[in-house]
Amino acid sequence: MKNISMLINTADKRSHINPEIYGHFSEHLGRCIYNGMYVGENSEIPNIKGVRKDVIEAFKEIKMPVLRWPGGCFADEYHWKDGIGEKSQRKKMINTNWGGVTEDNSFGTNEFFDLCEEIGCEPYLAGNLGSGTVQELSEWIEYITFDGVSPMADLRRKNGREKPWKLKYLGIGNENWGCGGSMRPEYYCDEYRRYQSFCKNFSGNELYKIACGPNSNDYNWTDVVMSNLGEWHTKAISLHYYTVPTGDWSKKGSATEFSDEDYYETISKTLYMDELIKRHSEIMSRRDPEGKIGLIVDEWGCWYDVEEGTNPGFLYQQNTMRDAIVAACNLNIFNNHSDKVVMANLAQAVNVLQALILTEGEKMVKTPTYHVFDLFKTHQGGELCYSYANNCQAGGKIPMISQSASVKDGVLTVTIANCSIDDDAHICCDIAGENYQNIECRILDNDVRDYNDFDNCDKVTPKEHRAIWTEKGFEIDLPKCSVAVVTMR
């Protein structure tokens, strides 16, 4: 048992935690959309307009704030007009990025926006800058948001939607340094400026335009983009970083079979997110000292080798307590950098990479990662408070404890992960500022290799845990490899 002292000062509020930091990503990739979220209106699986009811309810339960679609690399080959109108007449396409399968486009713009309305989340569109045209993107926005008489608004009405939807978040291109066109940052900036000029605000809708930011530690890309795009062009830039345990994209390692050393290497790789945000933020602040442009981590999560026997282009992987620790560390990092990070989107929502949910026929499983988002959801919309832990090393590689704290509507939320798989931790936390009368704690506490599957869907699930009031704050024992939320009122 390791003794850890913590301090929280609720009077020292640092920044607002946008709910969108707890966002998600749904790409036309493998079984994320088709046979994942979307089963079609004629499916025997209970659905709302073709989307599984159990998936919708699960998304609502964690208060999903924003959902990104249709990609990913898929976005820069997606032509939205192929996905509207009578479904039997929609043009089919080859998904050249993910498995070479044929897409029937039965899930398109209307289906996505209806889904977001059902969930109660903001839609986030990734626009096609790579293989599309300025006119195509401009007309898509008109189709979605214009309330007057025009060709695109009339087309929307013909397709069954009288009133426009609201669209706030618009990404103009995706990974344009790679699958989105293999562009140089200087060239991308010129293209971005041209495209965004024709992305208009219709009928009171105001677009929050997002530029393609860097891949991982490409600091030059950030510098060039920030030098060329002012806040009148963009509200935020994106950052993509995946946790690959081996650091070798050709052999990333198994999702379920890993050594203790592999575990610690994974957490070490995921904690690199903190350095990335700091260094990109420094460049952004130098070019934008008033901080008008935010940072969006719109693709993050663990990327392992696919499960044996599955299509390698579908990126299907299991999800263990190791992934729960990864999720907790990243969400704490985003909270603690919420002065700069305005949104983050886990990759991905269903059946792909570090998924929230796995499906198989009528069966559905909530992963350990899903349960972390459930534990952390009370941070959404809170005010970040100062927090500190006098950490010790775990596994000789990583800090033992990851934590963040926020206050909202008189409720203090403290999220803590014990990243060690060797030692339990006794946390003694002093709280300065407010006084609280009630304390509750929930915990995710399992072996690091435990996961939920279709035969045992509740092996990893949160439970009540004991936290003790003290004169100065609270004390809690955190077992090794655990994630906890303490709430005080």
FENWO-V722743 format. One record per run of one state. SS is the DSSP state (2 for helix, 1 for strand, 0 for the rest). FROM is the first residue (numbers start at 0). TO is the last residue. Records with the same first field share a line. If there is no record, write none. Layout:
# FENWO-V722743
SS->FROM-TO ; FROM-TO
This chain:
# FENWO-V722743
0->0-0 ; 16-17 ; 25-32 ; 34-36 ; 38-45 ; 48-49 ; 61-64 ; 69-71 ; 77-78 ; 83-85 ; 89-91 ; 94-100 ; 103-107 ; 119-120 ; 127-132 ; 145-149 ; 158-167 ; 172-183 ; 197-206 ; 211-213 ; 215-217 ; 228-234 ; 243-258 ; 287-292 ; 302-310 ; 314-318 ; 336-339 ; 347-348 ; 350-355 ; 360-361 ; 366-366 ; 379-381 ; 389-391 ; 394-396 ; 399-399 ; 408-409 ; 418-423 ; 432-437 ; 445-449 ; 451-461 ; 464-465 ; 469-471 ; 478-480 ; 488-488
1->1-15 ; 22-24 ; 33-33 ; 37-37 ; 46-47 ; 50-51 ; 65-68 ; 92-93 ; 101-102 ; 121-126 ; 168-171 ; 207-210 ; 214-214 ; 235-242 ; 293-301 ; 319-319 ; 340-346 ; 349-349 ; 356-359 ; 362-365 ; 382-388 ; 392-393 ; 397-398 ; 400-407 ; 410-417 ; 424-431 ; 438-444 ; 450-450 ; 462-463 ; 466-468 ; 472-477 ; 481-487
2->18-21 ; 52-60 ; 72-76 ; 79-82 ; 86-88 ; 108-118 ; 133-144 ; 150-157 ; 184-196 ; 218-227 ; 259-286 ; 311-313 ; 320-335 ; 367-378
